Amino acid sequence: TMLGFVTTDAPVGSEALHALLRRATDRTFNMITVDGDTSTNDMLVAMASGLAGGEELTPAHPDWSAFASAVIYVCEVLAKAIARDGEGATKLIEVRVSGAESDASAAAIAKTIVGSSLVKSAVFGTDANWGRIIAAAGRAGEPLDPDTVDIALGPILTLRDSQPVAFDEDAALAYLKGDTVEIIVDLKLGGGQATAWGCDLTYDYVRINAAYRT
Amino acid sequence: SASSASSAQGHPAAAFTVVEDGSVTTPAGFRAGGLHCGLKKTDRHDLGAILCEVPAAAAAVYTTNKVQAAPLQATRESLAAGGRLRAMLVNSGNANACTGKQGLADAYEMRAAFAAAAGVPLEQVAVASTGVIGEALKMDRVRSGIAQLPARLKAGAEGADDFCQAILTTDLVKKSVCVSLQAGGRTVHVAGAAKGSGMIHPNMA
């Protein structure tokens, strides 16, 4: 279960706050996965005291975009912290998809990749297994040209136009041993882009969850 | 803490500043705290609250899982009553999910008991639970904790830290962040706290 609580002293109304919270949620908390299981209790609540004073912030106010950025940033930090603290996790995985047909399509592909048990276990094992990444992208149910996909692990390009690229395995191993692993996918179809976060899958995940109730 | 480990990369650089020692109690008007009431087998905090000194404009999103825990219904009703909250009460160690009519009654009782203890209107209290599914809340322990909680709420970092501890389940670290920015002619703060480690694939709306 994830629970989130946002507080602010900005003067903002409930309606504007609700619209912003939904937007922030879609870009942050709804873009993380640890184990693919959606809880019965997930909840995110925001409270705005207004005690900072000043002009009421509405979407029409010139400072609204700065306020919105702050709320989205706070939600993103918390969402990434949840992903990094996934049960048994040793690494944060960030999947950035670009070149999709739409942002929604990119989001679906990014979340499918970051939720793949095979991708997650490969990251745990520091295996630069691009095959599992493109396979996950291809089964996401979104438009994809199987001949134009580029995949990089951080700075290391492993696939160009869906064909394997020779890369330094030692450099890839060193990169995958880091605390954060970036998986960068360019579909070269359109302008859609999205980022999703998750964690590696480890033996400890099973240990923790095999006896959670008892 | 999450705040010290994160940067503002990808966000407008000049829009806000990370407050390194900030928390949910940094924005004006908020107190928070937590205590151990006996829901967890360990002696760690398992009941916490955030209290606002004025009725705060409020909003929430909830899991879209068709099976939803009882506290979500109580919180929805609070927000529907006027869109303002004075308090957020949370317990860990028990999800109060799949607990039937008794679970719903327990969620409403938590809301009413904290409203009375904190001296705020019933419809301005939200409740949340996290932990094991399918077990009844030990309400004698919850009642006792709620009675003590208002006196434990503090405006500083200590209160926020206690709250962050109280909401954890299998989490290894507390999750907290705070930023400040200039907006509407004043310095305003936006802060957050969260918990989450397993059963994580949120789809909230």
Interface residues (C-beta under 8 A of the other chain):
Chain A: T1 M2 L3 G4 F5 V6 T7 T8 D9 A10 P11 V12 G13 S14 E15 L17 H18 L20 L21 R22 T25 F29 N30 I32 T33 V34 D35 G36 D37 T38 S39 T40 N41 D42 M43 L44 V45 A46 M47 A48 S49 G50 L51 A52 G53 G54 E55 E56 L57 H61 D63 S65 A66 F67 S69 A70 V71 I72 Y73 V74 C75 E76 V77 L78 A79 K80 A81 I82 A83 D85 G86 E87 G115 Y205 I208 N209 Y212 R213
Chain B: A2 S3 A5 S6 A8 H11 P12 A15 F16 V24 T25 P27 A28 G29 F30 I50 C52 E53 V54 A56 A57 A58 A59 A60 V61 Y62 T63 T64 N65 V67 Q68 A69 P71 L72 T75 G83 R84 L85 M88 V90 A95 A97 C98 A126 A128 S129 T130 G131 V132 I133 I167 T169 T170 D171 L172 V173 K175 V177 C178 V179 L181 Q182 A183 G184 G185 R186 T187 V188 H189 V190 A191 G192 A193 A194 K195 G196 S197 G198 M199 I200 H201 P202 N203 M204 A205
